[in-house]
Amino acid sequence: MPQELDVDAMLQRFRDRAHAVRQRGVPPIEGADRKRFVDQARTDFMDYAMIGDATAALEGGILTLTIDLRPESDRQAEA
């Protein structure tokens, strides 16, 4: 790898992308195109937010992202 991967910066970029998807408006489109746009924005937000919330470990050149999908109440009970 030519450069050292900054995992924290990568995760921050995904959090920033999730925020940008939430903030962007819907262009002036109607009907089925509008629904497709909104559905895609919902999927993009979910994907970016999940990766942005991941815990990352880089060991031996292998990047492992751990994403806890349990409800917040279950996570706090374990802590």
SULLINVEN-V758238 format. One record per residue. N is the residue number from 1. RES is the residue in three letters. PHI is phi in degrees with one decimal (none if undefined). OMEGA is omega in degrees with one decimal (none if undefined). Layout:
BEGIN
[[N	RES	PHI	OMEGA] [N	RES	PHI	OMEGA]]
END
This chain:
BEGIN
[[1	MET	none	-175.3] [2	PRO	-62.8	178.9] [3	GLN	-119.9	174.3] [4	GLU	-76.3	-179.5] [5	LEU	-76.1	174.9] [6	ASP	-95.8	-174.2] [7	VAL	-63.1	179.5] [8	ASP	-61.9	178.1] [9	ALA	-66.9	177.5] [10	MET	-62.4	179.6] [11	LEU	-63.3	177.8] [12	GLN	-64.3	177.4] [13	ARG	-62.5	177.9] [14	PHE	-68.7	175.8] [15	ARG	-63.5	178.0] [16	ASP	-64.2	178.3] [17	ARG	-64.6	178.4] [18	ALA	-60.1	179.1] [19	HIS	-62.4	-179.3] [20	ALA	-63.8	178.4] [21	VAL	-62.9	179.8] [22	ARG	-65.0	-174.7] [23	GLN	-86.7	-175.1] [24	ARG	-73.7	179.3] [25	GLY	-84.4	176.4] [26	VAL	-94.6	179.6] [27	PRO	-65.2	-177.1] [28	PRO	-73.7	176.7] [29	ILE	-124.3	-175.1] [30	GLU	-128.5	171.2] [31	GLY	62.5	-175.2] [32	ALA	-63.6	178.3] [33	ASP	-63.9	178.5] [34	ARG	-63.1	179.3] [35	LYS	-61.5	178.5] [36	ARG	-61.7	179.6] [37	PHE	-62.3	-178.9] [38	VAL	-64.4	178.3] [39	ASP	-62.2	178.7] [40	GLN	-66.0	177.6] [41	ALA	-62.5	178.4] [42	ARG	-62.2	179.1] [43	THR	-65.9	178.5] [44	ASP	-58.7	-179.7] [45	PHE	-59.0	-177.6] [46	MET	-60.6	-179.9] [47	ASP	-62.5	-178.7] [48	TYR	-63.8	-178.9] [49	ALA	-65.9	179.3] [50	MET	-62.6	179.7] [51	ILE	-67.8	178.0] [52	GLY	-62.9	179.0] [53	ASP	-88.8	-176.0] [54	ALA	-68.7	168.5] [55	THR	-100.3	-174.4] [56	ALA	-112.4	173.7] [57	ALA	-138.4	177.7] [58	LEU	-116.7	-177.2] [59	GLU	-132.8	178.1] [60	GLY	59.9	179.5] [61	GLY	81.1	179.2] [62	ILE	-111.0	178.0] [63	LEU	-92.6	178.3] [64	THR	-117.6	175.9] [65	LEU	-106.5	176.7] [66	THR	-109.8	-178.6] [67	ILE	-119.8	-179.9] [68	ASP	-86.5	-176.9] [69	LEU	-96.6	178.2] [70	ARG	-70.9	174.9] [71	PRO	-58.5	-178.0] [72	GLU	-53.6	-178.4] [73	SER	-63.1	178.3] [74	ASP	-71.4	178.3] [75	ARG	-67.0	-177.8] [76	GLN	-68.8	-179.8] [77	ALA	-65.1	-179.1] [78	GLU	-79.9	-175.0] [79	ALA	-69.5	none]]
END
